[in-house]
């Protein structure tokens, strides 16, 4: 087991199986020492634990938890491509999309759910740039979706 996966275990979380693509794409792709993930939804055992807009049907706290689950799904996709998360030399960028009620403006706080998990798991290597974007709707009425880009050797 990698040191990153051991750290996740200490955080009481683990990498899930990689979800099968729902369309004509791959979960993650490597190119020139970088891995890019496709948009990762917060699937738990193949389904979304909740749906709806953040700030209406979904609370900020629940959305933060869902962002962390999406981050775990992204890490699982990265591991599938490079074989071992210890090969990650830097988490570069996290982009978080939040299906937001029209009055909801705390997208960065939702994104913190993912950023904090990644930061705790990877330490200094987990410090990344980020975008947090409010959108009208996401696939399957998911409250959050995210993408991660990492460098590896």
Rosetta silent file (secondary structure, phi, psi, omega in degrees, C-alpha in Angstrom):
SEQUENCE: XXXXXXXXXXXXXXXXXXXXXXXXXXXXXXXXXXXXXXXXXXXXXXXXXXXXXXXXXXXXXXXXXXXXXXXXXXXXXXXXXXXXXXXXXXXXXXXXXXXXXXXXXXXXXXXXXXXXXXXXXXXXXXXXXXXXXXXXXXXXXXXXXXXXXXXXX
SCORE:     score description
SCORE:     0.000 S_00000001
   1 L     0.000  138.479 -178.631    0.000    0.000    0.000 S_00000001
   2 L   -72.282  159.893  177.727    1.304    3.463   -0.888 S_00000001
   3 H   -64.336  -32.690  177.309    2.070    6.068    1.752 S_00000001
   4 H   -65.626  -44.383  178.790   -0.734    8.212    0.288 S_00000001
   5 H   -66.636  -33.860  174.614   -3.237    5.379    0.688 S_00000001
   6 H   -63.479  -42.128  178.115   -1.953    4.791    4.227 S_00000001
   7 H   -62.820  -42.080  177.116   -2.529    8.484    4.957 S_00000001
   8 H   -60.071  -41.468  177.640   -6.053    8.231    3.539 S_00000001
   9 H   -60.274  -40.039  176.489   -6.646    5.258    5.834 S_00000001
  10 H   -64.246  -25.426  178.168   -5.516    7.349    8.807 S_00000001
  11 L   -87.462    3.438  179.694   -8.110    9.894    7.652 S_00000001
  12 L    67.272   31.367  174.029  -10.746    7.081    7.767 S_00000001
  13 L  -134.018  163.415  177.064  -11.285    7.084    3.989 S_00000001
  14 L  -146.579  163.621  179.004  -10.113    4.843    1.172 S_00000001
  15 L   -72.537  131.545  176.532   -9.975    4.820   -2.587 S_00000001
  16 L   -83.334  169.375  169.337  -13.146    3.468   -4.184 S_00000001
  17 L   -62.933  150.534  178.845  -13.256    1.369   -7.334 S_00000001
  18 L   -73.228  129.229  179.091  -13.060    3.523  -10.463 S_00000001
  19 L   -68.793  141.296  175.518  -16.532    4.206  -11.858 S_00000001
  20 L   -66.971  139.801  178.101  -17.152    3.027  -15.396 S_00000001
  21 L   -58.803  142.763  179.234  -17.418    5.930  -17.844 S_00000001
  22 L   -93.887    9.139 -178.056  -20.964    6.999  -18.610 S_00000001
  23 L  -162.789 -158.418 -175.719  -20.037    8.033  -22.147 S_00000001
  24 L   -90.185   70.182  179.459  -17.323    8.099  -24.786 S_00000001
  25 L  -157.568  173.740  174.833  -14.362    9.082  -22.587 S_00000001
  26 L  -113.862  153.024 -178.211  -11.841    7.635  -20.132 S_00000001
  27 L   -63.630  -33.094  178.950  -11.749    8.407  -16.381 S_00000001
  28 E  -154.983  154.603 -176.066   -8.164    9.704  -16.555 S_00000001
  29 E  -141.091  135.169  178.081   -5.483   10.213  -19.175 S_00000001
  30 E   -99.701  140.558  172.891   -1.699   10.524  -18.934 S_00000001
  31 E  -156.579  123.558  174.944    0.363   12.756  -21.225 S_00000001
  32 L    50.128   47.134  175.870    3.965   13.969  -20.813 S_00000001
  33 L    80.892    9.213  176.148    4.181   13.395  -17.073 S_00000001
  34 E  -121.483  149.280  171.284    0.731   14.766  -16.288 S_00000001
  35 E  -121.320  128.702  177.485   -2.522   12.999  -15.478 S_00000001
  36 E  -111.710  131.646  174.775   -5.817   14.728  -16.212 S_00000001
  37 E   -96.616  151.388  167.076   -9.048   13.340  -14.807 S_00000001
  38 L   -70.854  170.366  175.472  -12.423   13.548  -16.428 S_00000001
  39 L   -58.866  129.033 -178.137  -15.132   15.180  -14.366 S_00000001
  40 E  -109.967  123.021  175.092  -15.671   13.047  -11.277 S_00000001
  41 E   -88.755  163.809 -178.655  -19.060   12.873   -9.627 S_00000001
  42 L   -83.370   54.398  178.479  -19.458   11.892   -5.965 S_00000001
  43 E   -67.016  136.212  172.025  -20.469    8.299   -6.689 S_00000001
  44 E  -125.302  115.728 -178.361  -20.585    5.990   -3.679 S_00000001
  45 L    51.752   42.070  172.919  -20.945    2.323   -4.607 S_00000001
  46 L    86.615    1.252  178.208  -22.212    3.274   -8.067 S_00000001
  47 E  -141.771  162.976  177.585  -24.809    5.880   -7.181 S_00000001
  48 E   -81.892  129.270 -179.853  -25.098    9.481   -6.047 S_00000001
  49 L   -68.931  -24.194  176.845  -25.857    9.761   -2.317 S_00000001
  50 L  -156.404  159.838  177.937  -27.883   12.918   -2.929 S_00000001
  51 L  -134.423  165.848  175.539  -28.930   15.134   -5.818 S_00000001
  52 L   120.758 -176.471 -177.738  -30.035   18.721   -6.271 S_00000001
  53 L   -91.652  138.732  175.931  -28.759   22.253   -6.050 S_00000001
  54 E   -73.326  133.541 -175.958  -26.437   23.427   -3.313 S_00000001
  55 L    96.541   -8.181  176.041  -28.145   26.127   -1.294 S_00000001
  56 L  -124.645  -87.205 -178.344  -31.582   24.610   -1.943 S_00000001
  57 L   -79.847  -19.054 -174.898  -31.889   20.806   -1.627 S_00000001
  58 E  -122.911  130.066 -179.680  -28.250   20.278   -0.572 S_00000001
  59 L   -77.393  161.003  175.360  -26.530   21.997    2.370 S_00000001
  60 H   -56.630  -45.460 -177.641  -23.069   23.543    2.216 S_00000001
  61 H   -63.541  -43.295  177.758  -21.761   20.894    4.629 S_00000001
  62 H   -64.756  -38.307  179.054  -23.163   18.019    2.563 S_00000001
  63 H   -65.407  -37.796  176.328  -21.722   19.569   -0.602 S_00000001
  64 H   -61.429  -43.348  177.673  -18.277   19.780    1.039 S_00000001
  65 H   -62.683  -40.966  179.200  -18.504   16.072    1.874 S_00000001
  66 H   -66.483  -35.152  176.231  -19.552   15.301   -1.705 S_00000001
  67 H   -64.227  -38.530  177.205  -16.590   17.301   -3.029 S_00000001
  68 H   -65.212  -40.599  177.562  -14.290   15.146   -0.878 S_00000001
  69 H   -63.416  -42.468  177.077  -15.907   11.983   -2.270 S_00000001
  70 H   -60.842  -38.407  178.010  -15.400   13.309   -5.801 S_00000001
  71 H   -64.270  -41.200  176.329  -11.742   13.944   -4.958 S_00000001
  72 H   -61.219  -40.865  177.986  -11.353   10.329   -3.783 S_00000001
  73 H   -63.207  -38.742  177.775  -12.893    9.179   -7.065 S_00000001
  74 H   -65.806  -43.265  178.877  -10.406   11.346   -8.965 S_00000001
  75 H   -62.502  -37.949  176.832   -7.483    9.921   -6.981 S_00000001
  76 H   -63.074  -39.447  178.218   -8.695    6.392   -7.739 S_00000001
  77 H   -66.041  -38.899  177.792   -8.749    7.272  -11.451 S_00000001
  78 H   -64.843  -45.503  179.105   -5.232    8.679  -11.228 S_00000001
  79 H   -59.308  -40.095 -179.735   -4.005    5.547   -9.466 S_00000001
  80 H   -59.319  -33.751 -177.823   -5.558    3.393  -12.187 S_00000001
  81 H   -81.510  -42.590 -173.521   -3.445    5.228  -14.790 S_00000001
  82 H  -106.355   -6.688  172.896   -0.076    5.447  -12.984 S_00000001
  83 L    87.881  -25.664 -174.806   -0.344    2.460  -10.638 S_00000001
  84 L  -159.145  122.808 -179.362    0.714    4.145   -7.391 S_00000001
  85 H   -66.959  -16.452  175.492   -0.237    7.529   -5.921 S_00000001
  86 H   -67.315  -13.597  176.809    3.264    7.801   -4.438 S_00000001
  87 H   -77.961  -13.160  178.836    4.387    8.580   -8.001 S_00000001
  88 E   -68.184  124.633  178.538    2.519   11.912   -7.836 S_00000001
  89 E   -98.578  -16.660  177.116    5.092   14.705   -7.559 S_00000001
  90 E  -170.460  134.044  166.715    2.559   17.529   -7.350 S_00000001
  91 E   -84.045  121.101 -173.413   -1.171   18.102   -7.394 S_00000001
  92 E   -92.987  -51.538 -173.404   -1.396   20.973   -9.859 S_00000001
  93 E  -146.859  141.297  172.494   -5.027   21.991  -10.270 S_00000001
  94 E  -125.340  126.927  175.810   -8.459   21.163   -8.932 S_00000001
  95 E  -115.997  123.557 -176.737  -11.544   22.488  -10.705 S_00000001
  96 E  -117.686  126.081  175.981  -14.822   22.158   -8.814 S_00000001
  97 E  -104.927  131.419 -176.820  -18.222   22.682  -10.400 S_00000001
  98 E  -121.806  117.589  173.612  -21.112   23.323   -8.007 S_00000001
  99 E   -70.996  108.983 -166.560  -24.741   23.027   -9.106 S_00000001
 100 E  -114.833  138.411  166.155  -25.900   26.136   -7.300 S_00000001
 101 L   -60.372  151.343 -175.028  -29.174   27.675   -6.302 S_00000001
 102 L   -56.986  -28.884 -178.390  -29.366   31.172   -7.803 S_00000001
 103 L   -94.281   -1.209 -176.534  -28.664   32.789   -4.414 S_00000001
 104 L   -84.418  126.127 -177.764  -25.781   30.460   -3.426 S_00000001
 105 L  -128.464   16.171 -176.361  -22.342   32.112   -3.587 S_00000001
 106 L  -102.106   36.729  179.149  -20.153   29.866   -1.392 S_00000001
 107 H   -55.563  -40.461  178.128  -18.676   27.718   -4.171 S_00000001
 108 H   -60.215  -35.393  178.365  -15.124   28.150   -2.776 S_00000001
 109 H   -68.249  -35.790  174.472  -16.246   26.705    0.568 S_00000001
 110 H   -61.911  -46.774 -178.359  -17.716   23.678   -1.231 S_00000001
 111 H   -61.336  -26.999  177.923  -14.412   23.223   -3.066 S_00000001
 112 H   -58.191  -29.121  177.479  -12.604   23.237    0.281 S_00000001
 113 H   -57.355  -41.384  178.003  -14.022   19.758    0.896 S_00000001
 114 H   -77.051  -46.341 -175.829  -11.850   18.454   -1.951 S_00000001
 115 H   -62.648  -39.754  179.866   -8.867   20.732   -1.372 S_00000001
 116 H   -67.833  -40.495  177.204   -8.597   19.881    2.312 S_00000001
 117 H   -61.971  -47.625 -179.582   -8.729   16.135    1.650 S_00000001
 118 H   -63.878  -42.996  179.500   -6.043   16.401   -1.039 S_00000001
 119 H   -62.551  -42.003  179.066   -3.911   18.697    1.109 S_00000001
 120 H   -67.825  -39.417 -178.271   -4.063   16.384    4.109 S_00000001
 121 H   -70.796  -39.929 -172.722   -3.284   13.299    2.021 S_00000001
 122 H  -103.715   -8.155 -178.032   -0.401   14.778    0.010 S_00000001
 123 H    62.280 -138.100 -178.747    0.993   17.416    2.382 S_00000001
 124 H   -56.515  -34.607 -179.643    3.105   20.043    0.595 S_00000001
 125 H   -68.606  -14.510 -178.626    2.723   18.157   -2.703 S_00000001
 126 H   -91.434   -4.755  177.518   -1.041   18.641   -2.410 S_00000001
 127 L   -69.977  126.710 -170.561   -0.988   22.446   -2.497 S_00000001
 128 L  -140.971  164.002  169.063   -2.694   23.328   -5.765 S_00000001
 129 E   -85.338  161.200 -172.762   -4.338   26.058   -7.776 S_00000001
 130 E  -155.052  150.437  167.548   -8.095   25.850   -7.982 S_00000001
 131 E  -125.037  141.096  175.194  -11.254   27.119   -9.600 S_00000001
 132 E  -126.886  116.148 -169.213  -14.684   26.854   -7.981 S_00000001
 133 E  -122.992  129.169  173.284  -17.491   27.500  -10.438 S_00000001
 134 E   -84.341  133.513 -179.811  -21.237   27.730   -9.898 S_00000001
 135 E  -131.787  162.334 -177.694  -23.305   26.112  -12.650 S_00000001
 136 L   -71.779  -40.954 -177.583  -27.016   25.664  -13.347 S_00000001
 137 L  -157.915  151.679  177.385  -27.012   21.875  -13.510 S_00000001
 138 L  -123.465  164.392 -179.827  -24.576   18.932  -13.570 S_00000001
 139 H   -52.860  139.859  177.857  -24.899   15.409  -14.986 S_00000001
 140 H    60.351   18.323 -177.853  -27.473   13.227  -13.193 S_00000001
 141 H    64.259   28.784  177.783  -28.457   16.273  -11.105 S_00000001
 142 L   -65.529  142.839  176.074  -25.239   15.866   -9.095 S_00000001
 143 L   -72.713  -29.857 -178.420  -24.522   18.710   -6.663 S_00000001
 144 E  -140.794  157.087  172.978  -20.778   18.694   -7.449 S_00000001
 145 E  -150.610  144.525  177.807  -18.289   17.526  -10.057 S_00000001
 146 E  -143.591  159.857  175.342  -14.542   17.995  -10.128 S_00000001
 147 E  -125.903  147.185  178.731  -11.428   17.537  -12.222 S_00000001
 148 E  -131.074  140.835  172.179   -7.862   17.080  -10.974 S_00000001
 149 E  -122.420  128.754  178.664   -4.535   17.487  -12.758 S_00000001
 150 E  -128.387  154.171  169.028   -1.351   16.020  -11.268 S_00000001
 151 E   -99.162  150.179  179.233    2.298   15.724  -12.246 S_00000001
 152 E  -150.107  164.320  173.317    4.032   12.387  -11.687 S_00000001
 153 L  -131.284    0.000    0.000    7.264   10.544  -12.320 S_00000001
